[in-house]
Amino acid sequence: MQEYSENFKRQLVQRMHALRISKPPEEKMVQALENLSVADGDPVRTEHIATALTAGRFAYDDGATQTFEPGGGTTYVEHEQRSHGEWYVDSEGRFCSFWPPSYRACYDLHWIVENGSVVGLKFIELDRGSVFVGRYR
C-alpha cells in the first residue's frame, strides 16, 4: 500500500473542497423559505418580497419562465425569447417591475402553499387585475 505525504493529503482535501458541488436549486429555495410561517393565499410581506422572488426560478402556466436576481434584474423567457427587465419594491412596499422601454406594473404577491410547503407565488397586477401563477422550479 502506497503511503502519501501529509502535504499531498492536505492538497487533495483542498481540491475536493474546491470541487464540491453546490446544493441543487430546489434545496437552496427550500432553505431560503423554510423559516417562514405562511399559509396558502397569505400576502407576501414587504420584508419577504426579495426572498420570495429570488428563492428560485418560476415556471408559469403558459410555459414561460422567469428569474429574479438579488440586484434587481429579471429575465422572462417565453417561446425561447428572452426579455430583460428590472424589479424593485416601491415606496409603498409593493413589488413592481419595469420592462424597457416603458412598461411598468406593480403587483400584490400571495404565497402558494401546498402540503405545508411554499411552492410558488400568485402575482396580481394592481392596475389591471391580471393574475399570474408562478411555481418554483
C-alpha positions as CSV (number, residue, x, y, z in Angstrom):
1,M,0.0,0.0,0.0
2,Q,1.4,3.4,-1.0
3,E,1.9,6.0,1.7
4,Y,1.0,9.6,0.9
5,S,2.7,12.6,2.4
6,E,0.7,14.8,4.7
7,N,1.2,17.7,2.2
8,F,-0.3,15.6,-0.6
9,K,-3.3,14.6,1.6
10,R,-3.8,18.3,2.5
11,Q,-3.7,19.3,-1.1
12,L,-6.2,16.6,-2.1
13,V,-8.6,17.7,0.6
14,Q,-8.3,21.3,-0.6
15,R,-9.1,20.2,-4.2
16,M,-12.0,18.2,-3.0
17,H,-13.5,21.2,-1.2
18,A,-12.9,23.4,-4.3
19,L,-14.7,20.9,-6.5
20,R,-17.6,20.4,-4.1
21,I,-20.9,20.5,-6.0
22,S,-23.2,23.2,-4.7
23,K,-26.7,22.3,-3.4
24,P,-29.4,21.8,-6.1
25,P,-31.5,24.9,-6.7
26,E,-34.6,23.3,-5.2
27,E,-32.7,22.7,-1.9
28,K,-31.5,26.3,-1.9
29,M,-35.0,27.5,-2.5
30,V,-36.4,25.4,0.3
31,Q,-33.7,26.8,2.7
32,A,-34.5,30.4,1.7
33,L,-38.2,29.9,2.6
34,E,-38.1,27.2,5.3
35,N,-38.2,29.7,8.3
36,L,-41.3,31.5,7.0
37,S,-44.6,30.6,8.6
38,V,-47.2,31.3,5.9
39,A,-50.4,29.8,4.7
40,D,-51.8,29.4,1.2
41,G,-53.1,32.8,-0.1
42,D,-51.3,34.9,2.6
43,P,-49.9,38.1,1.2
44,V,-46.1,38.3,0.9
45,R,-45.0,40.8,3.5
46,T,-42.8,43.7,2.2
47,E,-39.7,42.4,4.1
48,H,-40.1,38.9,2.4
49,I,-40.5,40.1,-1.2
50,A,-36.9,39.9,-2.2
51,T,-36.5,36.4,-0.6
52,A,-39.7,35.2,-2.3
53,L,-38.7,36.4,-5.7
54,T,-35.1,35.3,-5.6
55,A,-35.6,31.9,-3.9
56,G,-35.8,30.1,-7.3
57,R,-36.8,30.2,-10.9
58,F,-40.5,30.5,-11.7
59,A,-42.5,28.5,-14.2
60,Y,-45.9,29.9,-15.3
61,D,-49.0,28.1,-16.5
62,D,-48.3,29.1,-20.1
63,G,-44.8,27.5,-20.1
64,A,-42.9,30.8,-19.7
65,T,-40.2,31.0,-17.0
66,Q,-38.7,33.9,-15.0
67,T,-35.8,34.5,-12.8
68,F,-35.3,37.4,-10.4
69,E,-31.7,38.4,-9.4
70,P,-30.9,39.9,-6.0
71,G,-29.6,43.0,-7.6
72,G,-32.9,43.9,-9.3
73,G,-32.6,42.3,-12.7
74,T,-35.2,39.9,-14.1
75,T,-35.3,37.6,-17.1
76,Y,-38.5,36.4,-18.6
77,V,-38.4,33.6,-21.2
78,E,-41.4,32.8,-23.4
79,H,-41.1,30.5,-26.5
80,E,-37.3,30.8,-26.3
81,Q,-37.5,34.6,-26.5
82,R,-35.7,36.4,-23.6
83,S,-36.8,39.7,-22.2
84,H,-34.7,41.5,-19.6
85,G,-36.3,43.9,-17.1
86,E,-35.9,45.2,-13.6
87,W,-37.8,44.6,-10.4
88,Y,-38.0,46.7,-7.2
89,V,-40.0,47.3,-4.1
90,D,-41.8,50.7,-4.4
91,S,-42.2,53.3,-1.6
92,E,-45.5,51.7,-0.6
93,G,-43.8,48.3,-0.1
94,R,-45.2,46.7,-3.3
95,F,-43.4,44.6,-5.8
96,C,-43.0,46.4,-9.2
97,S,-41.3,45.6,-12.5
98,F,-40.1,47.7,-15.4
99,W,-39.7,46.4,-18.9
100,P,-37.9,48.7,-21.3
101,P,-38.7,50.9,-23.0
102,S,-41.7,51.9,-20.9
103,Y,-43.8,49.1,-19.4
104,R,-44.1,49.4,-15.6
105,A,-46.5,47.4,-13.4
106,C,-46.9,46.8,-9.6
107,Y,-48.4,43.6,-8.1
108,D,-49.7,42.2,-4.9
109,L,-47.9,38.9,-4.2
110,H,-49.5,36.0,-2.4
111,W,-47.9,32.7,-1.3
112,I,-48.9,29.4,-2.8
113,V,-48.6,26.7,-0.2
114,E,-49.3,23.0,-0.8
115,N,-48.9,20.3,1.9
116,G,-47.2,22.8,4.2
117,S,-44.5,23.9,1.7
118,V,-44.3,27.1,-0.2
119,V,-44.4,26.1,-3.9
120,G,-44.9,29.4,-5.6
121,L,-46.4,32.9,-5.8
122,K,-49.5,34.4,-7.2
123,F,-48.9,37.8,-8.8
124,I,-52.0,40.1,-9.0
125,E,-51.4,43.2,-11.1
126,L,-52.7,46.2,-9.3
127,D,-54.0,48.3,-12.3
128,R,-55.4,45.6,-14.5
129,G,-56.2,42.8,-12.0
130,S,-54.4,40.3,-14.2
131,V,-53.3,37.2,-12.3
132,F,-50.2,35.1,-12.9
133,V,-49.3,32.0,-11.0
134,G,-45.6,31.2,-10.8
135,R,-44.3,27.9,-9.3
136,Y,-40.8,27.4,-8.1
137,R,-38.7,25.1,-10.3
